[in-house]
């Protein structure tokens, strides 16, 4: 698993694959939110249907990008994601958030599709987050990479970092804690079905992050549950409390 998660949370450039001019849709919101929160890096919308979105040049494919982005947001139909992830691998993209649903959570053919994504991510050493997730927010560096009403709000940066397998639950906790409880967040990430970077990987990263004082996790299932003890011991050594459900 890739260990350079600072590159994930604070990417120098972001490709939005499947970006839409309909800014109210799931595929239209991420570019809108990154722009409205004044993301400081480069933005590369990717969709052969458009020349530009929000005044930002739109590219026909990942291969056409002038440089390799640190992070790709994949917002396309589940059946097309495998080929797009391969394109990310060939381009050398280190991290990808797969928002698409229709995988192991629906059973049947979705299980096979998810296994294919995991194999591709492993083959190309892509830090894959998701699928079936809602994205991430790095409040401190103004990276609002996802969709939903919470991404429209402004937040003051704080010392809390959270990982949640459920986007709806996790972002609700962040919003309520910050707006009603005065508990400000630094980073919030959702992991969905976890084919690559896991909840424990993110917690491990938060332990070593000097700007994170409190770690929160909402975990629905673990592939390596025994590792939770190791992670907990590391947190105790660093005197960083972990609140987990």
Steps between C-alpha positions, in 0.01 A plus 500: 500500500625848415620689807520857363149598612600865534497496119143370511370759745690793348534420128679743272251421224166321469335335199119484511413206274144520373461865599166649399375848414190418706645622828217359711577138413745271677737528203463877484548585867868416567641755253252761628600441862873502429462827312271667756734411788798644309699181462858612435612223264426427135162364389454274200138415414487195270200447272504480118158672485624840615760759407486667841312490832479806727756665275750215558633319193350152468704212356375211288696234692752442775767441238443852367585668831814716489631342822428212736259604777562395859134406542228382263133525594313229306134589451383267224277195466625191685539297181754753362709549812740207444624638169532849647701363793732331250542838329589649838761227540650558157511875571672440834222651715585413862155541660141460383167541676236277343157648572302255286268247665383161370767272644511261797225695676251375238640146472487294181710632214601795714727276708699403191525860385639600839761222494610621158548854633706371792722300263557801273583726794749243626658452158567873454560590867207740507378610842133433427236641738149359470308404296155609618623796703438873532850645480714698740549845649832646608379813678847634574608501135155568350471172309125426476500193275154347505127555482216576740367798694788494749740596220316829452583618854811676628680366807773628727796262512565312823680200640250219436552249217238239415459199273158349437389211284161672476504839331157603623582419862854637497424833341196544727726454803749751362232757420319471834822499702637806323182705469327413830778365721791729425720199420687589183639246258825479308424210264203275427507208256249230405615157386186314386575141398876534566666321208830677571576759767316387814366668812799372698742637239349844545501473881867400483568812295306723741710368791816634336340826381630774735192716438253228607422492874187280502418209267145382428402186312169354389573141398243254365744214440872420498697263280790500749335545840809391698683803362259723693685407821833601348355829378347565842833441674672744264235762575553456874875542457441825310235606756236537233150385601302292251120512513360212296159348428 
